[in-house]
């Protein structure tokens, strides 16, 4: 039999070697030599006290084993002997709080467990708050749920300063509990002295209590101080608007709050500085007029997000955060809502345009045909955009768009169907385009001249005479054509009917066969028949004969009497192919050499 507190701290009831050292070994006798073998022990212990049954057998040199077992019963007596140290009150800075905790020593047959619960109270002093930490220690080897816990006071020395020092509970065998300043309750210790024990006036300990219920309770107060402001952080972000009606965009701006003391006791308020001009315009959490009614603050510590729909432009959220200790901070969180929707132009499905004559060198000869056309000409209707006026550009399909190309000049090289792109730009640079085409017409042959490569050139403004031909080329080509003094006669019809040339090139020269029709799509083959000098040439338009011109008779009186010819109107409009006189049958032309 042995008291449990007399066993070594590392005692193991299943270790046969340790049992032999503590409680001895068995012996045996045989007519021959023998030895003893210990079987595994059978412990019956709870909280370190109870019984251990040890079993042995003997065996001789021939391997014969004893039939009977030899047993030993070891009884370990229950002894409760332990010490508990409850901590003094503490002060802590949030984020660095590390007050003393409960410590204990198990000397006897004991199994102690420690737990605590916290209650937080507002502070009455300069601290942020107070934590009332209630410690509870249970000895499972004594625990009696029908008994109340032994409550240890916060001012056991009765000096009027509760919690100013730690308190020891020394539980000794027999149920004696000593409430002490240290872990020695014996008389020679003299801690505390009697005069220090104001309440009881005895030496060595504060007081003594008979208690065997296995529950102890003590309250420690921790004062928490905090003068650190919470920190707010966010990265500026841009958010897209695709709404060209209300000109708003959906915003979801994340931000972070770092708080070292009361992360679960934060007050967050959000205001809007519209236009980021430094003036608070809206309290987003207390709106009464319906503005920004879809605003939401979402998330939990430490990550939050500001959500809502806001107008295009750059703004700022002003976020105010206050912690449970009254420390407050605010931060402007910048964000922009940008127009990401490009204007979508709607084009007219094709336009037709006529090239007009251009004289580059000032010699009264149309060198080419050109016409300008503008991007705006193709827009079905003007467009509205949140960022301001929409501008347009035009380019040939396949060319790079240029915002400054508001129009293009069409030339003879563009004749036919020309595919173009019409681009629309808003004030932020977003752009989109539609594709259409231009039917470029050269009905007046400014680009190609007459069918054989000739051009009309005014010879005499007053007389109304024109030259027809290419520079350096005669009116007609042929081996027997003289190019220095030949004269011909032609008839000019209205533009709707085209232009026909008639006449002779002098006696013995071959004339064009009846004339060439220059109207678009007209048969360009010469009419059958020949005309010689002095023969009448029929006029197809009027159905009457036209007399050939006598080259030696001088100017034709009819031509001089013609008011249209006389005032020079015919040659001006004939060049532009606008309005032409009913006939110019007596107009004189010369080949250009």
C-alpha positions as CSV (number, residue, x, y, z in Angstrom):
1,X,0.0,0.0,0.0
2,X,1.2,3.4,-0.9
3,X,-0.1,7.0,-1.1
4,X,-0.5,8.2,-4.7
5,X,1.5,11.3,-3.9
6,X,4.5,9.1,-2.9
7,X,4.7,7.6,-6.4
8,X,7.1,9.2,-8.9
9,X,5.7,11.7,-11.3
10,X,6.5,9.4,-14.2
11,X,4.8,6.3,-12.7
12,X,3.4,3.8,-15.2
13,X,1.3,1.0,-13.8
14,X,2.0,-1.2,-16.9
15,X,5.8,-1.0,-16.7
16,X,6.9,-4.3,-15.1
17,X,10.4,-3.1,-14.6
18,X,9.2,0.0,-12.7
19,X,6.9,-2.2,-10.7
20,X,9.7,-4.5,-9.7
21,X,11.8,-1.5,-8.6
22,X,9.0,-0.1,-6.5
23,X,7.2,-3.2,-5.2
24,X,9.8,-6.1,-5.5
25,X,10.1,-9.3,-7.5
26,X,8.8,-12.9,-7.0
27,X,11.0,-15.9,-6.1
28,X,10.7,-19.7,-6.9
29,X,12.2,-23.1,-5.9
30,X,12.7,-26.3,-7.9
31,X,14.8,-29.5,-7.5
32,X,16.6,-28.2,-10.6
33,X,17.2,-24.5,-11.1
34,X,14.3,-22.2,-12.0
35,X,13.4,-18.6,-12.7
36,X,10.3,-16.4,-12.5
37,X,8.4,-14.7,-15.3
38,X,6.0,-11.7,-14.6
39,X,2.9,-11.6,-16.7
40,X,1.4,-8.3,-17.8
41,X,-0.1,-6.5,-14.7
42,X,-3.8,-5.7,-14.4
43,X,-4.3,-2.1,-13.1
44,X,-7.6,-0.8,-11.8
45,X,-6.9,2.8,-11.2
46,X,-8.9,6.0,-11.4
47,X,-7.2,9.4,-11.0
48,X,-4.1,7.5,-10.1
49,X,-5.5,5.6,-7.1
50,X,-6.9,2.0,-6.9
51,X,-5.2,-1.4,-7.3
52,X,-2.7,-3.1,-9.5
53,X,-2.6,-6.9,-9.7
54,X,0.8,-8.4,-10.5
55,X,1.0,-12.0,-11.7
56,X,4.0,-14.4,-11.9
57,X,4.9,-18.0,-13.1
58,X,8.0,-20.1,-12.4
59,X,9.8,-22.3,-15.1
60,X,12.6,-24.9,-14.7
61,X,15.5,-25.6,-16.9
62,X,13.5,-28.3,-18.8
63,X,10.8,-25.8,-19.7
64,X,8.2,-27.0,-17.2
65,X,6.1,-24.2,-16.0
66,X,4.2,-23.9,-12.7
67,X,0.5,-24.5,-12.8
68,X,-0.5,-22.0,-10.2
69,X,0.0,-18.2,-10.5
70,X,1.6,-16.1,-7.9
71,X,-0.1,-12.7,-7.5
72,X,0.6,-9.4,-5.7
73,X,-2.0,-6.7,-5.1
74,X,-0.6,-3.2,-4.9
75,X,-3.0,-0.6,-3.4
76,X,-2.5,3.0,-4.2
77,X,-4.3,5.3,-1.7
78,X,-6.3,8.4,-2.7
79,X,-4.5,11.6,-1.8
80,X,-5.5,15.0,-3.2
81,X,-2.6,17.4,-3.1
82,X,-2.4,20.3,-5.6
83,X,-1.7,24.0,-5.9
84,X,-3.4,26.7,-8.0
85,X,-2.1,30.1,-8.7
86,X,-4.7,32.7,-9.8
87,X,-3.3,35.8,-11.7
88,X,-3.4,39.4,-10.6
89,X,-5.3,42.1,-12.6
90,X,-3.7,43.3,-15.8
91,X,-3.5,46.2,-18.2
92,X,-3.1,45.6,-21.9
93,X,-2.8,47.4,-25.2
94,X,-5.0,46.0,-27.9
95,X,-3.1,43.7,-30.2
96,X,-0.4,43.2,-27.5
97,X,-2.7,41.9,-24.6
98,X,-0.9,39.0,-22.9
99,X,-2.0,39.0,-19.2
100,X,-1.0,36.3,-16.8
101,X,-3.0,33.1,-16.8
102,X,-3.8,30.4,-14.3
103,X,-1.1,27.9,-13.4
104,X,-1.3,24.8,-11.3
105,X,0.7,21.8,-10.0
106,X,-0.7,18.3,-9.5
107,X,1.1,16.6,-6.6
108,X,-1.3,13.9,-5.6
109,X,-4.0,11.9,-7.3
110,X,-5.5,14.8,-9.2
111,X,-6.5,15.8,-12.7
112,X,-7.0,19.5,-13.1
113,X,-8.6,21.4,-16.0
114,X,-8.8,25.2,-16.5
115,X,-11.2,27.3,-18.4
116,X,-12.4,30.9,-18.5
117,X,-15.2,33.1,-19.8
118,X,-14.9,36.9,-20.7
119,X,-17.4,39.6,-20.2
120,X,-16.6,43.0,-21.7
121,X,-17.8,46.2,-20.1
122,X,-17.4,49.8,-20.9
123,X,-14.7,51.5,-19.0
124,X,-15.3,54.2,-16.4
125,X,-11.7,55.5,-16.6
126,X,-9.3,56.3,-19.4
127,X,-9.1,52.8,-20.6
128,X,-11.1,51.6,-23.6
129,X,-13.0,48.8,-21.9
130,X,-12.6,46.2,-19.2
131,X,-12.6,42.5,-19.5
132,X,-14.0,40.5,-16.6
133,X,-12.2,37.2,-17.0
134,X,-13.8,34.5,-14.8
135,X,-11.5,31.6,-14.2
136,X,-12.8,28.2,-13.3
137,X,-10.6,25.3,-12.2
138,X,-11.9,21.7,-11.8
139,X,-10.2,18.7,-10.3
140,X,-11.9,15.8,-12.1
141,X,-10.7,13.5,-9.4
142,X,-12.8,15.4,-6.7
143,X,-15.4,17.1,-8.8
144,X,-18.8,17.0,-7.1
145,X,-21.5,18.7,-9.2
146,X,-23.8,19.0,-6.2
147,X,-21.4,21.4,-4.5
148,X,-20.8,25.0,-5.3
149,X,-17.4,26.2,-6.3
150,X,-15.1,27.7,-3.8
151,X,-14.9,31.4,-4.8
152,X,-11.5,33.0,-4.1
153,X,-11.8,36.7,-3.3
154,X,-10.1,39.5,-5.2
155,X,-8.9,41.2,-2.0
156,X,-7.8,38.3,0.3
157,X,-5.3,40.5,2.1
158,X,-8.0,43.1,2.9
159,X,-5.7,46.0,1.8
160,X,-8.5,47.7,-0.2
161,X,-6.7,47.1,-3.5
162,X,-8.5,44.1,-5.1
163,X,-6.7,42.2,-7.7
164,X,-3.4,43.9,-7.0
165,X,-1.5,40.6,-6.5
166,X,-1.8,36.9,-7.4
167,X,-3.5,34.5,-5.1
168,X,-2.5,30.9,-4.3
169,X,-4.9,28.1,-3.4
170,X,-3.0,25.2,-1.7
171,X,-5.2,22.1,-1.4
172,X,-3.7,19.6,1.1
173,X,-4.6,16.0,2.0
174,X,-7.6,15.9,4.3
175,X,-9.5,18.7,2.5
176,X,-7.6,21.6,3.9
177,X,-7.4,24.6,1.5
178,X,-5.0,27.5,2.3
179,X,-5.4,30.8,0.6
180,X,-1.9,32.3,0.5
181,X,0.4,34.9,-0.9
182,X,2.9,32.1,-1.9
183,X,3.0,28.3,-2.3
184,X,4.1,27.6,1.3
185,X,1.6,27.6,4.1
186,X,3.9,26.2,6.8
187,X,4.8,28.2,9.9
188,X,8.4,28.9,9.3
189,X,7.6,30.7,6.1
190,X,6.0,33.7,7.6
191,X,4.6,34.9,4.3
192,X,2.5,36.8,4.9
193,X,3.1,38.2,8.4
194,X,0.3,38.7,10.7
195,X,0.2,42.5,10.4
196,X,-0.1,42.1,6.7
197,X,-3.1,39.9,7.1
198,X,-5.5,42.7,7.9
199,X,-8.6,40.5,7.8
200,X,-7.4,37.5,9.9
201,X,-4.2,38.6,11.6
202,X,-2.4,35.3,11.2
203,X,1.0,34.4,9.7
204,X,1.9,32.2,6.8
205,X,-1.4,32.4,4.8
206,X,-4.4,34.6,4.4
207,X,-7.1,32.1,5.4
208,X,-7.9,28.4,5.6
209,X,-11.0,26.6,4.2
210,X,-12.2,23.0,4.6
211,X,-13.4,22.1,1.1
212,X,-13.3,19.0,-1.0
213,X,-15.7,19.8,-3.8
214,X,-13.1,20.0,-6.6
215,X,-14.3,23.4,-8.0
216,X,-12.5,26.8,-7.7
217,X,-13.5,30.2,-9.2
218,X,-11.7,33.6,-9.4
219,X,-12.3,36.7,-11.4
220,X,-9.4,38.7,-13.0
221,X,-10.0,42.2,-14.4
222,X,-8.1,43.3,-17.5
223,X,-8.1,46.9,-18.5
224,X,-7.7,47.5,-22.2
225,X,-6.2,50.7,-23.6
226,X,-6.3,51.7,-27.3
227,X,-5.3,54.9,-28.9
228,X,-4.7,53.6,-32.4
229,X,-7.0,54.7,-35.2
230,X,-8.4,52.2,-37.6
231,X,-6.8,52.2,-41.0
232,X,-8.7,52.4,-44.3
233,X,-7.2,51.4,-47.6
234,X,-8.4,51.0,-51.2
235,X,-7.0,51.2,-54.7
236,X,-8.5,53.8,-57.1
237,X,-10.4,52.0,-59.9
238,X,-12.3,52.8,-63.1
239,X,-15.7,51.4,-63.8
240,X,-17.5,51.2,-67.2
241,X,-20.8,52.7,-68.1
242,X,-22.7,51.1,-71.0
243,X,-25.8,53.3,-70.4
244,X,-26.1,56.1,-72.9
245,X,-29.6,57.0,-71.6
246,X,-29.0,57.6,-67.8
247,X,-25.2,57.9,-68.2
248,X,-24.5,55.8,-65.1
249,X,-22.3,52.9,-64.4
250,X,-22.3,50.0,-61.8
251,X,-19.6,50.5,-59.2
252,X,-18.2,47.8,-56.8
253,X,-15.2,49.3,-55.0
254,X,-13.5,47.1,-52.5
255,X,-11.7,48.5,-49.4
256,X,-10.0,47.2,-46.3
257,X,-10.2,48.2,-42.6
258,X,-7.4,47.3,-40.2
259,X,-8.3,47.5,-36.5
260,X,-6.1,46.2,-33.8
261,X,-8.5,46.3,-30.9
262,X,-12.2,46.0,-31.6
263,X,-12.7,44.5,-35.1
264,X,-16.2,43.3,-34.2
265,X,-17.2,46.7,-32.9
266,X,-16.8,49.0,-35.9
267,X,-19.1,51.8,-37.0
268,X,-18.7,52.5,-40.7
269,X,-20.3,55.5,-42.5
270,X,-20.1,56.3,-46.2
271,X,-20.5,59.7,-47.9
272,X,-20.3,60.7,-51.6
273,X,-18.1,63.5,-52.9
274,X,-19.7,63.9,-56.3
275,X,-17.2,65.2,-58.8
276,X,-14.4,64.8,-56.3
277,X,-14.4,68.5,-55.6
278,X,-13.8,68.3,-51.8
279,X,-17.5,68.8,-50.9
280,X,-19.6,66.1,-49.4
281,X,-22.8,65.9,-51.4
282,X,-24.7,62.8,-50.1
283,X,-24.8,60.7,-47.0
284,X,-25.2,57.4,-48.8
285,X,-26.7,55.6,-45.8
286,X,-29.3,58.2,-45.0
287,X,-30.9,59.1,-48.3
288,X,-34.5,60.4,-48.4
289,X,-34.9,61.6,-51.9
290,X,-34.4,58.3,-53.7
291,X,-31.0,59.2,-55.1
292,X,-28.5,56.3,-55.1
293,X,-31.2,54.1,-53.4
294,X,-29.4,51.0,-54.8
295,X,-26.2,51.8,-52.7
296,X,-25.1,49.0,-50.5
297,X,-22.2,48.4,-48.1
298,X,-21.3,44.7,-48.1
299,X,-18.7,42.5,-46.6
300,X,-17.3,41.8,-43.1
301,X,-14.1,42.6,-41.3
302,X,-11.6,43.3,-42.7
303,X,-12.8,43.3,-46.3
304,X,-15.7,45.4,-47.4
305,X,-17.2,46.7,-50.7
306,X,-19.1,49.8,-51.8
307,X,-21.8,49.0,-54.4
308,X,-24.1,51.2,-56.4
309,X,-24.8,53.0,-59.6
310,X,-23.2,56.3,-60.1
311,X,-23.0,58.9,-62.9
312,X,-20.1,59.1,-65.4
313,X,-17.2,61.1,-64.0
314,X,-14.7,61.0,-61.3
315,X,-16.0,60.9,-57.7
316,X,-14.9,59.9,-54.2
317,X,-16.4,57.9,-51.3
318,X,-15.5,59.4,-48.0
319,X,-15.5,56.5,-45.6
320,X,-15.6,57.1,-41.8
321,X,-14.6,54.2,-39.4
322,X,-14.9,54.4,-35.6
323,X,-13.7,51.5,-33.4
324,X,-15.1,50.4,-30.1
325,X,-12.6,52.5,-28.2
326,X,-13.7,55.8,-29.9
327,X,-10.8,56.0,-32.2
328,X,-12.0,57.3,-35.6
329,X,-10.5,57.8,-39.0
330,X,-11.7,58.7,-42.5
331,X,-10.4,58.3,-46.0
332,X,-11.3,59.5,-49.5
333,X,-11.5,56.5,-51.8
334,X,-11.3,57.8,-55.4
335,X,-13.1,56.1,-58.3
336,X,-14.2,57.0,-61.8
337,X,-17.1,55.9,-64.0
338,X,-16.0,56.1,-67.6
339,X,-18.0,55.9,-70.8
340,X,-17.1,52.6,-72.4
341,X,-19.9,52.5,-74.9
342,X,-19.0,53.6,-78.4
343,X,-21.6,55.5,-80.4
344,X,-23.2,53.2,-83.0
345,X,-23.8,55.1,-86.2
346,X,-26.5,54.1,-88.6
347,X,-25.6,54.8,-92.2
348,X,-27.7,55.6,-95.2
349,X,-27.4,52.6,-97.5
350,X,-25.5,54.2,-100.4
351,X,-25.2,57.6,-102.1
352,X,-24.6,58.4,-105.7
353,X,-22.3,61.3,-106.7
354,X,-21.3,62.9,-109.9
355,X,-17.7,64.0,-110.5
356,X,-17.2,67.6,-111.4
357,X,-14.5,69.0,-113.7
358,X,-11.3,70.3,-112.2
359,X,-8.7,72.5,-114.0
360,X,-5.4,72.1,-112.1
361,X,-3.1,74.2,-114.3
362,X,-5.4,77.1,-115.1
363,X,-5.4,76.6,-118.9
364,X,-9.2,76.3,-119.1
365,X,-8.9,72.6,-119.8
366,X,-10.6,70.2,-117.3
367,X,-7.7,68.0,-116.2
368,X,-9.8,65.6,-114.2
369,X,-13.0,65.1,-112.3
370,X,-13.4,65.4,-108.5
371,X,-16.1,65.8,-105.9
372,X,-15.9,66.0,-102.1
373,X,-18.3,64.1,-99.8
374,X,-18.6,64.3,-96.0
375,X,-19.1,61.7,-93.3
376,X,-22.1,63.6,-92.0
377,X,-23.9,63.0,-95.4
378,X,-24.3,59.4,-94.5
379,X,-25.7,59.6,-91.0
380,X,-29.4,58.7,-90.8
381,X,-29.9,60.9,-87.7
382,X,-27.7,62.7,-85.2
383,X,-26.6,60.7,-82.2
384,X,-26.5,61.7,-78.5
385,X,-23.7,60.6,-76.2
386,X,-23.1,61.0,-72.5
387,X,-19.7,62.6,-73.0
388,X,-20.8,65.3,-75.5
389,X,-21.1,65.8,-79.2
390,X,-20.4,62.9,-81.5
391,X,-18.0,63.5,-84.4
392,X,-17.7,61.5,-87.6
393,X,-15.0,60.5,-90.0
394,X,-15.0,58.7,-93.4
395,X,-12.4,56.5,-95.0
396,X,-12.2,54.1,-97.9
397,X,-12.7,50.5,-96.8
398,X,-9.3,49.0,-96.0
399,X,-7.8,52.4,-95.0
400,X,-7.0,53.2,-91.4
401,X,-9.7,55.5,-89.8
402,X,-8.6,59.0,-88.9
403,X,-10.7,61.1,-86.5
404,X,-9.8,64.2,-88.5
405,X,-10.9,62.8,-91.8
406,X,-14.4,64.4,-91.8
407,X,-14.6,64.1,-95.6
408,X,-12.8,62.7,-98.6
409,X,-12.3,63.8,-102.2
410,X,-13.4,61.4,-104.8
411,X,-11.5,61.2,-108.1
412,X,-11.7,59.4,-111.4
413,X,-9.9,56.5,-109.7
414,X,-12.9,56.0,-107.5
415,X,-15.4,55.6,-110.4
416,X,-17.9,52.9,-109.8
417,X,-19.0,51.4,-106.4
418,X,-16.7,52.6,-103.6
419,X,-17.2,51.0,-100.2
420,X,-16.5,53.4,-97.3
421,X,-16.5,53.2,-93.5
422,X,-18.3,55.9,-91.5
423,X,-16.8,56.2,-88.0
424,X,-18.5,57.8,-85.0
425,X,-16.4,59.1,-82.0
426,X,-17.4,60.2,-78.6
427,X,-15.4,62.7,-76.5
428,X,-13.5,59.9,-74.7
429,X,-12.3,58.2,-77.9
430,X,-14.7,55.3,-78.1
431,X,-15.5,54.6,-81.7
432,X,-17.6,52.4,-83.9
433,X,-18.4,52.4,-87.6
434,X,-21.0,51.4,-90.2
435,X,-20.2,50.4,-93.7
436,X,-21.9,51.8,-96.8
437,X,-21.0,52.7,-100.4
438,X,-20.8,55.5,-102.8
439,X,-21.8,55.2,-106.5
440,X,-19.2,57.4,-108.1
441,X,-20.4,58.5,-111.6
442,X,-18.4,60.1,-114.4
443,X,-21.3,60.6,-116.8
444,X,-19.5,63.7,-118.2
445,X,-16.3,61.9,-118.9
446,X,-14.1,64.1,-116.8
447,X,-12.0,61.2,-115.8
448,X,-11.6,59.5,-119.2
449,X,-12.3,62.4,-121.7
450,X,-14.1,61.5,-124.9
451,X,-14.2,57.9,-125.9
452,X,-11.0,58.1,-127.9
453,X,-9.2,60.0,-125.2
454,X,-9.9,63.6,-126.2
455,X,-11.1,66.5,-124.1
456,X,-13.0,69.6,-124.9
457,X,-11.0,72.8,-124.6
458,X,-12.4,76.3,-125.0
459,X,-10.7,78.0,-127.9
460,X,-12.4,81.3,-128.0
461,X,-14.7,82.5,-125.3
462,X,-16.3,85.3,-127.3
463,X,-16.8,83.3,-130.5
464,X,-17.9,80.2,-128.6
465,X,-15.4,78.1,-130.3
466,X,-13.9,75.0,-128.6
467,X,-11.1,72.7,-129.3
468,X,-11.6,69.0,-129.0
469,X,-8.7,66.6,-128.6
470,X,-5.7,65.6,-126.5
471,X,-2.6,67.7,-126.2
472,X,-0.2,66.7,-128.9
473,X,-2.9,64.7,-130.8
474,X,-5.2,65.6,-133.7
475,X,-8.9,65.4,-133.7
476,X,-8.9,62.3,-135.8
477,X,-6.2,59.8,-136.3
478,X,-5.1,58.7,-139.8
479,X,-2.2,58.7,-142.2
480,X,-3.8,61.4,-144.4
481,X,-5.1,63.8,-141.7
482,X,-3.5,67.2,-141.5
483,X,-3.4,68.4,-137.9
484,X,-2.5,72.1,-138.4
485,X,-5.5,73.7,-140.1
486,X,-8.3,71.1,-140.3
487,X,-11.7,72.2,-139.1
488,X,-14.7,70.2,-138.2
489,X,-18.3,70.8,-137.4
490,X,-20.1,69.2,-134.5
491,X,-23.5,69.2,-132.8
492,X,-23.9,69.3,-129.0
493,X,-27.1,68.0,-127.5
494,X,-28.5,68.3,-124.0
495,X,-26.7,66.3,-121.4
496,X,-29.6,63.9,-121.0
497,X,-29.1,62.9,-124.6
498,X,-25.3,62.9,-124.5
499,X,-22.8,64.5,-126.9
500,X,-22.4,63.7,-130.6
501,X,-19.7,64.8,-133.0
502,X,-20.3,65.4,-136.7
503,X,-18.4,67.2,-139.4
504,X,-15.7,66.9,-142.1
505,X,-12.0,67.2,-141.9
506,X,-11.6,68.8,-145.3
507,X,-12.1,67.6,-148.9
508,X,-11.0,64.1,-149.5
509,X,-10.8,63.2,-145.7
510,X,-12.8,60.4,-144.1
511,X,-15.4,61.6,-141.6
512,X,-16.6,59.7,-138.5
513,X,-19.3,57.4,-139.6
514,X,-22.4,59.4,-138.8
515,X,-21.3,60.4,-135.3
516,X,-20.4,58.9,-131.9
517,X,-23.0,58.8,-129.0
518,X,-21.3,59.7,-125.7
519,X,-24.3,59.1,-123.5
520,X,-23.7,56.6,-120.6
521,X,-24.6,53.1,-121.8
522,X,-25.1,54.3,-125.4
523,X,-23.8,52.2,-128.3
524,X,-20.3,53.7,-129.0
525,X,-20.2,52.2,-132.5
526,X,-20.2,54.8,-135.3
527,X,-23.4,55.1,-137.2
528,X,-23.2,53.5,-140.7
529,X,-22.6,55.8,-143.7
530,X,-20.1,58.3,-144.8
531,X,-20.3,62.0,-145.5
532,X,-18.0,63.8,-147.9
533,X,-17.3,67.4,-148.1
534,X,-20.2,69.5,-149.2
535,X,-22.8,66.7,-148.4
536,X,-25.5,67.4,-145.8
537,X,-25.2,65.8,-142.4
538,X,-28.5,64.7,-140.8
539,X,-29.3,65.9,-137.3
540,X,-30.6,63.0,-135.3
541,X,-32.3,65.1,-132.7
542,X,-34.3,67.4,-134.8
543,X,-34.9,65.2,-137.8
544,X,-33.7,67.8,-140.2
545,X,-30.7,68.2,-142.4
546,X,-27.9,70.4,-141.4
547,X,-25.8,72.1,-144.0
548,X,-22.1,71.7,-143.9
549,X,-20.0,74.7,-143.1
550,X,-18.3,76.6,-145.9
551,X,-14.8,77.0,-144.6
552,X,-14.1,80.0,-146.7
553,X,-17.3,82.0,-146.1
554,X,-16.3,83.2,-142.6
555,X,-18.4,83.0,-139.5
556,X,-21.8,81.6,-139.9
557,X,-24.4,84.3,-139.6
558,X,-26.7,81.9,-137.8
559,X,-24.1,81.3,-135.2
560,X,-23.6,85.0,-134.7
561,X,-27.3,85.5,-134.4
562,X,-27.7,82.7,-131.8
563,X,-28.2,84.6,-128.5
564,X,-27.1,81.6,-126.4
565,X,-23.9,81.3,-128.5
566,X,-23.3,85.0,-128.5
567,X,-23.4,85.4,-124.7
568,X,-21.1,82.5,-124.1
569,X,-23.6,80.7,-121.9
570,X,-23.4,77.5,-123.9
571,X,-19.7,76.9,-123.5
572,X,-19.8,77.6,-119.7
573,X,-22.5,75.0,-119.0
574,X,-21.3,72.6,-121.7
575,X,-18.0,72.2,-119.7
576,X,-19.9,71.5,-116.5
577,X,-22.4,69.4,-118.3
578,X,-25.2,71.2,-116.6
579,X,-27.7,73.0,-118.9
580,X,-26.8,73.1,-122.6
581,X,-28.5,74.9,-125.4
582,X,-30.9,72.9,-127.6
583,X,-28.2,72.7,-130.3
584,X,-24.7,73.9,-131.0
585,X,-24.7,72.6,-134.6
586,X,-22.7,75.6,-135.9
587,X,-20.1,75.6,-133.2
588,X,-16.6,75.6,-134.6
589,X,-13.9,73.2,-133.1
590,X,-10.3,72.8,-133.9
591,X,-8.0,69.9,-133.4
592,X,-5.5,70.4,-130.6
593,X,-1.9,69.9,-131.7
